[in-house]
Amino acid sequence: MTSPRGDGSDGSGGSDARPLAIDTSKPHPARMYDYFLGGKDNYEVDREAAEQFIKVAPEVRDGVRANRRFMHRAVRHVVAEGGIRQILDVGTGLPTEPNVHQIAHAIAPGTRVVYVDNDPIVSAHAAALMDSADGTDSAHTSVVLADLRDPRALLDHPEVRKAIDFDRPVALLLVAVVHFLSDAEDPDAIVATLRDALPTGSYLVLSHATGDIHEDRREDAASVYNKATATLNLRPHDRVLDFFGDFTLVAPGLVPVPDWRPDEPPERDAPPIGIYGGVARKNG
């Protein structure tokens, strides 16, 4: 997930950036997320923290998969129905197929996709994926090492400016990343800086963990991340709604991620998912 899902960086570099030191002394949200998804790009410290979280919130694996499916549906919507041909995926996390560029290119092969993350291991894995991609994917997809907590530097990054034309509509993806910004880091201002850079016709795709669904467990769940490289900040529906600013939410609005335009009926006995998701358009 550029982002507090990362270890931090100086904001420099692109797909050919020099590798930075990877901190394996603390659990990392992106690597924990990878573990929840069944991936192998994680360390013992990540697995231990993830297992602690699973004990508190056993539905977490269902939640991250539901969040991933929400992202897939949202990308298909903005490309197929919204006509978007530029995507800025901030806080992309470790690559998990199908990736954003694969979904977008299946609909519109010329769609430009920029992945942004501030974790060196994420950047390295994403760059390697691009190196092995076919010509269409690699020609229209790039990877940038930058930090969500410095949105102005992110927007001004040479690789972002090279790939994204901010005079044309852009889809900004902030999927499961803003909840790693603490209130002290002023997430409203950070998200507003990114929103304000987008022209009319652009979209914001955002998902965010909440304590609304499992109120009895929210403090215990969030505390697992206290020793990680970024804290987990659960927010209620109204606070998550604020991040969309004056963008217009498309139906069904801001809802639990399984309920956002599902492809199929929910599974029987599926656990409630404590993640809100929404897609909104910037009108004139």
Buried (B, 14 or more C-beta within 10 A) or exposed (E): BBBBBBBBBEBBBBBEBEEBEBBBEBBBBBBBBBBBBEBEBBBEBBBEBBEBBBEBBEBBBBBBBBBBBBBBBBBBBBBBEBEBBBBBBBBBBBBBEBBBBBBBBBBEEEBBBBBBBBBBBBBBBBBEBBEEBEEEBBEBBBBBBBBBBBBEBBBEBEBBEEBBEBEEBBBBBBBBBBBBBBEEBEBBEBBBBBBEBBEEBBBBBBBBBBBBBBEEBBEBBBBBBEEBBBBBBBBEBEBBBEBBBEBEBBEEBBBBBBBBBBEEEEEEEEBEBBBBBBBBBBEE
